[in-house]
Amino acid sequence: MRDYGQLQAAAKILLRPVLFFLWRVTVVGLDNVPADGPAILASNHTSVSDSYFLPAVLPRGITFVGKSEYLDDWKTRRLFPAVGMIPIDREGGDASSRALDAAARVLEGGELFGIYPEGTRSRDGLLHKGHTGAARLALRTRAPIIPVGILGSRAVQPPDAKAPRPFRPVEVRFGKPLHGAPGGAAADQRFRARQLTDELMFEIGSLTGQDYVDEYAAKGPAAPVERA
C-alpha cells in the first residue's frame, strides 16, 4: 500500500463544501482533465492557497512533491503525506532527480501529478520563466501536460499573509493538453524540454492573463511591481 494520499478523498469530502462556501469558486475546462490515466497538471502559483483550490475542484486525487522539512513539524508530519504530498529531501545529491523519479512513479501508476513550473510562488504576481521538470516528465512518461490557470488566489492569501481572506472569487481554468515527443539524442531532448516548457508557460499565461517575464521567480521577498 502506498504511504501517501490515503486521506485525500476524505479530506476533499470534508473541505470542498467549506471552500466553496467561503469562496466563490468557479471552474472552467474541467473536461480537459482525463477521467482516468496519468496526466501532469501544471499551474501558475501566486498564493499558498493554490494547493487547496486545485485539489478541491478535481474529481480525482492529485499528488504533489514537497520539501521534507514539512515532516519536521508534528502538525504536518502525517497530514501532508496523507493528503497527497511526497516528501523530498532537498539536501544531498540531486534533489531534482529524486523529485522527478517520485513523480514518474505516480504517473506510471496512472495517477494525476501536480507541479508548479515556476518552482516557487510568484511574489510579484507576474508569470515567470518555467523550469523544465514538467516537460521532462512528459517526455519520460508520455503523460499529457494540462496547463492550469488559477485566478483570485493571490487576493485570498497574498504573500506573507498569515490567514486566507474569505468571500473572494477564485477561478480555476484548465487548458487543452500538451504532448511531448520523446526520442532522439540527449541534446535534442533538452531542446524539446525547453521548447515544451515555453509552450506551457504561454498557455498558462493565456489562461491567467498574467504579464510574463523571461526570468526565474525569486525565492525571497520581492518588491512591489511598479507599472507606468
Disulfide bonds with the S-S distance in Angstrom:
none
